[in-house]
Amino acid sequence: MSKLADRDANPADAGAVDSETLVRRHAARLAFWRGLIWLVVATGAWNAVFFAGGLWFPLWWLGLFGDFVLAVLIAERVGRVVPLRGRRAYERTLAFGFPVMALVAWQLIVDAGILSATWFPQPTRIAQALWEMTVSYDRFSQTSLIGRPWLIPEALQKSGWAAAWSLIAESHVWATLGRVGAGFFLGAIPGILLGVVMGMNKTVRLMLDTTLSAIYVLPKIAIFPIVMLMFADPFGEGPKIVVVGLSVFFLMTINSMAGVRDIDPVFLMAGRNYGARGFQMLRHVIIPAALPVIFAGLRLALGTALIVIISVEFLRAKQGVGFITFYYWEVLNPEKMYAGLVVVMILGILLTYILQWVERRVMPWQRD
């Protein structure tokens, strides 16, 4: 209060303080622009040295690494002055800008002949191959990439839902998604239930922990032949779905158990003080406290499920994204092989976003 009174009593001193603040801000702004300009100049000089010295061919990896480091320094410097209202746009620019820069670098490196266009086709050629796979129909295998959805309205009018479903059933993408979805739910639900029980009951945990740990480390693709023997039709959909479910089950059991065991004792004490017992404790304290770890496990399990089903489709499938990717590798069509890998990445991104959306709805208190 005395300082405010002194400033009110001495307006000249207040003006001097404001002038000093303006001087400091101006000096900080100048330092920011000076540092940013130096970094931009350093980026240009780094690339100029590589071009002038002909170093891109033998040391292209070093040139890209230097560009990456300089890009990080520039982004960090810019991020210091981004206002709060523009923070989200800045973060999205970083998230989507880097993949674009990586694709541009890939295109330029292959165009320059540094990498072989035969085995590392340009992103533009991969995009063209992906478009061809999307709009084309393989009459020999009677399959297509996404099922030709543009023909569904016409099929509904002419032949009804059976014809429309046949268009969906021919899709490689829907075949893979169906196997992943069925296997994911088949393994996640019992895995979460068993993990919660193991986290709460020491006896069950001691009985099962060693066995689960031993089976978990087995490569799931290695037990696929054993799973095939369990079914009357070893080449049907059952073994593929079950092996995905097994890979998810063990992962979710271990993560759910860890989530329950790592609950802060304060939460349990608070629940008891408020009279929570038995099912009420489980519903209102244990499950909500363990959900962050459980959803982290679900994200890992979803990625594992996609990896496992693509591997299985490599070996034993006549339809699916993994099948067409491996098929185009066998016939030495790298553009479409890479296009298949792009489809796998797109599926991973979409499934992760869907799971994050569910996570935000289930745990609203975890929102940023």
Secondary structure, 3 states (H helix, E strand, C coil): CHHHHHHHHCHHHHHHHHHHHHHHHHHHHHHHHHHHHHHHHHHHHHHHHHHHCCCHHHHHHHHHHHHHHHHHHHHHHHHCCCCHHHHHHHHHHHHHHHHHHHHHHHHHHHHCCCCCCCCCCCHHHHHHHHHHHHHCCECCCCEECCCCHHHHHHHHHHHCHHHHHHHHHCEHHHHHHHHHHHHHHHHHHHHHHHHHHHHHCHHHHHHHHHHHHHHHCCCCCCCHHHHHHCCCCCCCHHHHHHHHHHHHHHHHHHHHHHHHHCCCHHHHHHHHHCCCCCHHHHHHHHHHHHHHHHHHHHHHHHHHHHHHHHHHHHHCCCCCHHHHHHHHHHCCCHHHHHHHHHHHHHHHHHHHHHHHHHHHHHCHHHCC
